[in-house]
Amino acid sequence: MTWVELGRLGAPYGIKGWVHVQSHTDPPRRLLEYREWVLRLASGERLTRRVTEARAHADGLVAHLEGVADRHEAAALTGAVVEVDRAALPPPGEREYYRADLVGFSVRNLEGAELGTVSHFVDMPGGAVMVTQAPGGREHWVPAVPRHLRQVDPAARTILVDWPAELE
């Protein structure tokens, strides 16, 4: 089974077992279409919890999960990753990609400079950032938006970006 991260649990919300949820889906509410979440804890252990209630809140989501009765139990889940089996996801649309599918792709810029391979993605206030790791450990943080991601070739496992190799 290949697991894909769809979100992350945050701090407790209130005293009745609700949690803040950061969604990586577009739109964020799409995460709520999955009524059963597989949670990967920091220890690597996976738990399955049914979503009993959920709603949009401020700029994120809040949810109540089956078996989580109070703030203390909700706090124990802080940082857990919400995952789903890759096979359960719908196929992406044109010029859409799942982040997990891009990890390991080779990245070069328009000038031909190799920026390394995709290591992971980081969600920043301004949007997602693709992190590449070059030989020797150098990282490049490229905003994961169409303006900078010019071409993705799944067959060749390459990404062409409009991003400088050296920032001034």
C-alpha positions in Angstrom: 0.0 0.0 0.0 1.3 3.5 -0.9 0.2 6.1 1.6 -0.4 9.8 0.6 -0.5 12.6 3.1 -3.8 14.6 2.9 -3.5 16.6 6.0 -2.2 17.0 9.6 -3.9 17.3 12.9 -3.2 20.3 15.0 -4.0 21.4 18.5 -7.2 20.6 20.3 -10.2 22.7 19.6 -12.3 23.2 22.8 -12.7 20.6 25.5 -14.9 17.9 23.9 -12.3 16.1 21.8 -12.3 18.3 18.6 -9.0 19.0 16.8 -7.8 21.6 14.3 -7.0 20.1 10.9 -4.6 21.4 8.3 -5.8 20.1 4.9 -3.5 19.6 1.9 -6.4 19.0 -0.5 -7.7 21.5 -3.0 -10.1 22.8 -2.0 -9.3 22.1 1.7 -12.9 20.9 2.5 -12.2 17.9 0.1 -10.5 16.2 3.0 -13.9 15.9 4.7 -15.1 13.7 1.9 -13.1 10.9 3.5 -15.2 9.8 6.4 -12.5 7.5 7.8 -9.0 8.7 8.3 -5.8 6.7 8.8 -3.7 8.6 11.2 0.1 8.1 11.3 1.4 9.1 14.7 4.9 10.4 15.4 5.9 6.8 16.5 4.9 5.5 13.0 1.9 3.7 14.4 -1.3 4.0 12.2 -4.7 4.3 13.7 -8.0 4.4 11.9 -10.6 6.9 13.1 -14.1 7.7 11.7 -14.9 11.4 11.4 -18.1 12.0 13.4 -18.4 15.7 12.7 -16.3 18.3 10.9 -16.6 21.8 9.6 -14.7 24.8 8.2 -13.3 27.1 10.9 -11.3 30.3 10.4 -8.8 29.5 7.7 -8.8 25.7 8.3 -11.0 22.8 9.5 -12.0 21.3 12.8 -13.1 17.8 13.3 -14.3 15.4 15.9 -13.0 11.8 15.6 -14.7 8.7 16.9 -13.1 7.6 20.2 -11.7 11.0 21.1 -13.8 12.2 24.1 -11.9 15.1 25.6 -9.1 17.7 25.1 -6.5 15.4 26.6 -7.2 12.6 24.0 -7.3 15.2 21.2 -3.9 16.6 22.4 -2.4 13.1 22.1 -3.1 13.2 18.3 -1.5 16.6 17.7 0.9 16.3 14.7 -0.6 13.1 13.4 -0.7 12.8 9.7 -3.9 12.1 7.9 -3.2 9.5 5.2 -5.1 7.6 2.5 -4.1 4.7 0.3 -2.9 6.1 -3.1 -5.3 3.7 -4.9 -8.3 5.3 -3.2 -7.6 8.8 -4.7 -9.3 9.9 -7.9 -7.0 10.5 -10.9 -5.6 14.0 -11.0 -6.8 16.4 -13.6 -4.8 17.9 -16.4 -1.6 19.7 -15.1 -2.5 18.4 -11.6 -0.3 16.1 -9.6 -0.3 14.5 -6.2 2.7 15.7 -4.2 3.6 12.2 -3.2 3.9 11.3 -6.9 6.5 14.0 -7.5 8.9 13.1 -4.6 12.1 11.8 -6.2 11.7 13.7 -9.5 14.8 15.4 -10.9 14.4 19.2 -11.1 16.2 21.6 -13.4 15.6 25.2 -14.2 15.1 27.0 -17.6 18.8 27.7 -17.8 19.6 24.0 -17.5 21.0 24.1 -14.0 20.2 20.9 -12.0 18.5 21.8 -8.7 18.4 18.3 -7.3 15.5 15.9 -6.6 12.2 16.7 -4.9 12.7 15.8 -1.3 9.3 17.0 0.2 6.8 19.8 0.2 6.3 22.4 2.9 3.0 24.3 3.4 3.8 28.0 4.0 1.3 30.9 4.5 1.7 31.9 0.9 1.1 28.3 -0.4 3.0 25.1 -0.9 6.8 25.0 -1.5 8.6 22.2 -3.3 11.9 21.4 -1.6 14.7 20.0 -3.7 17.9 18.4 -2.4 21.0 18.7 -4.6 24.1 16.5 -4.2 26.1 17.9 -1.3 23.0 18.7 0.6 22.1 22.1 -0.8 18.3 22.8 -0.8 16.2 24.9 -3.2 12.7 26.0 -2.1 10.6 26.5 -5.1 7.0 27.8 -4.8 4.7 25.0 -6.1 2.6 27.2 -8.4 2.1 27.2 -12.2 4.2 30.3 -12.7 7.3 28.4 -11.4 6.5 24.8 -12.3 6.7 24.9 -16.1 6.7 21.3 -17.1 6.3 18.0 -15.4 7.2 14.8 -17.3 6.0 11.8 -15.3 7.6 9.3 -17.8 11.0 10.9 -17.4 10.4 11.8 -13.7 11.6 15.3 -14.3 10.3 18.8 -13.5 11.3 22.0 -15.3 11.1 25.1 -13.2 11.4 28.9 -13.7 13.6 29.5 -10.6 17.1 30.6 -10.3 19.9 28.3 -9.2 21.3 31.2 -7.1 19.2 33.8 -5.4 20.6 37.3 -5.3 
